[in-house]
Amino acid sequence: MEKTPKQTGIKAREAAVRTLMAVTLKGRPFDSSLDDITRAANLDARDRAFVFNLVMLCLRRLGSLKALLGTLVERGLPRNATWTEAALVTGLAQILLMRTADHAAVNETVAMVKALEGKERGFAGLVNAVLRRATRERDSLSAILDAAPERDLPDWLANSWAAAYGTGTMQAIARSLGTTPPLDITVKNPARRADWAERLEAEVMPTGSLRRSFADVVLLDGYETGDWWVQDMAAAIPATLLGNIEGQHVLDLCAAPGGKTLQLAAMGATVTAVDRSDKRLKRLDANLDRTTLDAKVIVADAATFVPKTPVNHILLDAPCSATGTLRRNPDLLWQKRSEDVEKLAALQARILAHAFSLLPKGGTLVYCVCSLEPAEGRDQIAAFLARESAAERLPIRADELGGLDALVTKDGDMLCLPSVMADKGGMDGFFAARLTRR
């Protein structure tokens, strides 16, 4: 029997609730949860896109949505009413943050709760009352929802950023994480940047990346022919800090998924790309094939790998907490812990020390992390320079960053905050430092 649109809407909302609970309660990765749950529900591409957008929005604004829900349900929900809470969060997100029709958001969410097995179906009336109130009081509730952006951060992260950057900047970063990121593109041949900007209806950013509204990349002109690849504006900067590397042997450590490897190869370097994840390197191999670029790809531990031939320069994109990419990966907001930062900082120190041991005199090493935690960036480099007498910082200049003075720290490193250029779509959080051997 063919499903009616209403039945399809209920199934999509149920899939959204299941995905949200899988991520927040079970700690499962968002991508695999979404794939498994939408496939089991037999959703078409349109409904899957709805589930994707709804859950991503809920994850980005989860703290604020739960805080608002607490004001709407005065007595609170029983601790085991997990389905009801997730249903209310997704319903409020549709009404207050999406362009979903009110009647669909309310009626189909309520119908989904009514169909539950067990005691939670008894909360259908409560769900109906809360969501109908949200449709009536949309403006005032939206104001409450947006009043304190730090609610959308775990306490440990809000405290860390407030201490490092100040409360105002922490709030600005939190606010930027609640927005949908644009699509950033790196063009293989910089001489054709203006041409591809026109063809892709994109804007050329100060650092050379192209930026346009989000789209299904495989459908865009130039993707299949390998003329460009997707790479956040901030992530595209570190490789350029090596300068002219044509004909030079560059070691790309912790290379997967490979955006920087593609950059280095496109810049004319002989690239050795190393990563311990065979699975993630397969994606790099596929992108090398698509772009017809060349690099030697090796599965190995960056903390111990020694190349067979000497290198001239090294790019180390160290494993990190990825707190700079939370806008694109909001599931990490509710899965990372402060202890993760401590463990990763120790690993970074070990890999950095080994990488520097491979660097020849006069060679350049760029260390970078997609993290906003000082322990993984600023403090990591300060500690390394204090330990290693042969190391010297090569200050990064604003003219190397498209003239963006705001990205250069007082120490001469690069720090991209997601709140910078917020009116233009912002960027991922990224730290980079440039070192040489005396």
Buried (B, 14 or more C-beta within 10 A) or exposed (E): EEEEEEEBBBBBBBBBBBBBBBBBEEEBBBEEBBEBBBEEBEBEEEBBBBBBBBBBBBBBBBBBBBBBBEEBBEEEBEEEBBBBBBBBBBBBBBBBBBEBEBEBBBBBBBBBBBEBEEEBBEBBEBBBEBBBEBBEBEEEBBEBBBEEBBBBBBEEBBBBBBEBBEEEBBBBBBBBBBEEBBBBBBBBEEEBBEEBBEBBEBEBBEBBBBBBEEEEEEEBEBBEEBBBBBBBBBBBBBBBBBEEBEEBBBBBBBBBBBBBBBBBBBBEBBBBBBBBBEEBBEEBBEBBEBBEBEBBBBBBEBBEBEBEEEBBBBBBBBBBBBBBBBBBBBBBBBBBEBEBBEEBBEBBBBBBBBBBEBBEEEBBBBBBBBBBBBBBBBEBBBBBBEEBEEBEBBEBEEEBBBEBEEBBBEBEBBBBBBBBBBEEBBBBBBBBBBBBBE
